[in-house]
């Protein structure tokens, strides 16, 4: 078994003949923190979506938890073990904060209630508020709470501080 949670070899994705990601070789070890840095349009989000099996590579290979990212069944297993906060932070607007937490919690047997309480307090989330009236920053905080409490083996964040005040982001 590999020491790496993520491994890619010459991963490439192109749209209309133009490479968005070209030759990504990556090894991420258990317990490490890794980040993609680059300008808008550099392929960061596309790389993340390939790792999750949401987008299939044009060529190259990728494995997460030893599972192939281009195999439909194996990519489902990857997503089961991964908490992902996407850039757009889509949430169920008709629910309250309490309802969406309860709903999300029901899918994750390893849910961390201790973290839920900590993040509710730290992020100052009002359980009675409807998601649709939350500011961009509060939606980001809620999305982070929902991901951090899952007890996932891997956490992937795409633009995790979008909408947050710099003082909050630095905490």
TIVO-681496 format. One record per residue (C-alpha): residue in one letter; x, y, z. Coordinates in steps of 0.02 Angstrom, whole numbers, plus 32768, in hexadecimal, padded with zeros to 4 digits. Layout:
<fitis>
AXYZ;...
</fitis>
This chain:
<fitis>
X800080008000;X804080AC7FD2;X806A8136804D;X800F81AD7FD9;X7F5881DF7FE3;X7F6382317F37;X7FD181FE7EA6;X7FCB823D7DF4;X8039821D7D5E;X803582947CCB;X7F7E82BE7CE9;X7F3783257C5B;X7E8F83727C34;X7E6683CE7B95;X7DC984207B54;X7DB784427A9B;X7E6B84107A7D;X7EAF848C7AFC;X7F04844B7B99;X7EBC848A7C3D;X7F2B84167CA3;X7FC983D57C53;X8038834E7C9B;X800C83587D55;X807D82E47DB8;X805282E77E70;X806C827F7F0D;X801682B37FAE;X80428251804B;X7FCC822580D8;X7FC082B18158;X8004833980E8;X7FBD83DD80AA;X7FCB84077FF4;X7F90849D7F90;X7F7984CF7EDC;X7FAE85827EBB;X7F9285DB7E17;X7F33865F7DBA;X7E7C864D7D89;X7E6C85CF7CFC;X7F0E85747D28;X7EB484CE7D40;X7EAB84C47DFE;X7DF1849B7E06;X7DFC84257D72;X7E8A83C87DC9;X7E2183B77E67;X7D8B83787E03;X7DF982F77DAD;X7E3A82BA7E57;X7D8682A37E90;X7D5282487DF1;X7CD682D17DC4;X7D3782FB7D25;X7D9782747CC7;X7E4982967C8D;X7E71829D7BD4;X7F0E82387BF9;X7F7F82067C88;X7F5581A97D27;X7F1981D77DD3;X7EF7817A7E74;X7EAA81B47F17;X7EAC81377FA8;X7EEF80BA7F28;X7E4F80CD7EC1;X7E5181007E0B;X7E0781AC7DEB;X7DCB817B7D3C;X7D6880E37D78;X7CB2810B7D9F;X7C9F80917E31;X7D4980B97E7D;X7D2B81757E70;X7C8C815F7ED6;X7CF7810F7F5E;X7D6E81A37F54;X7CDE821F7F6C;X7C9881BB7FFF;X7D3C81D4805C;X7D5782888029;X7D0B832A8067;X7D0A83AA7FDB;X7CDF84627FE8;X7CC884A17F36;X7CE685527EFD;X7C2C85747EE4;X7BF685337F90;X7B4A84F97F56;X7AD984D77FEA;X7A1F84B57FFF;X79DC8566800B;X79308533804D;X797984E480EA;X79AD8536818C;X7A5F852381CA;X7A2184A3824A;X79C3844081C5;X7A568436814C;X7ACB840081D8;X7A50837A8212;X7A348342815D;X7AEE83388136;X7B1782E381DC;X7A9E825581B0;X7B0F821D8121;X7BB182138184;X7BC28191820F;X7C6A81DC8242;X7C1E828A8259;X7C7C82EE82DE;X7BF98340834E;X7C84838C83B7;X7CC683E8831F;X7C16841A82EE;X7BFF84738395;X7CAB84C48388;X7C8F850682D8;X7BDE854082FA;X7C2485AC8385;X7CC385E3832C;X7C6A860C8288;X7BD8865E82E3;X7B5785FF827C;X7AA2861C82AC;X7A47857482A7;X799F85C68284;X79D5862881E8;X79A585ED813B;X7A3B85C480CE;X79F886348043;X7A0C86D180AD;X7ABE86AC80E5;X7B48871D80A3;X7BCE86D48033;X7C4486CB80C7;X7BC586748137;X7B9E85F780AB;X7C5985D480A2;X7C6085B8815E;X7BCA85428155;X7C1884E180C3;X7CBA84D18127;X7C5C849281C1;X7BFE84118158;X7CA183D08110;X7D1083D881AA;X7C9583778216;X7C8082E281A0;X7D12828081E4;X7D56826D8133;X7E008224810B;X7E2682B18090;X7DF18367808E;X7DF683C77FE9;X7DD184807FEA;X7DBB84E97F4D;X7DC585A47F77;X7D9D8580802E;X7DAD8634806C;X7D4486847FE3;X7CD087028033;X7D2586FE80DC;X7D6D8799812D;X7E2C87978136;X7E27879B81F4;X7DB886FF81F6;X7E2386A88171;X7EBE86BD81DC;X7E7586688276;
</fitis>
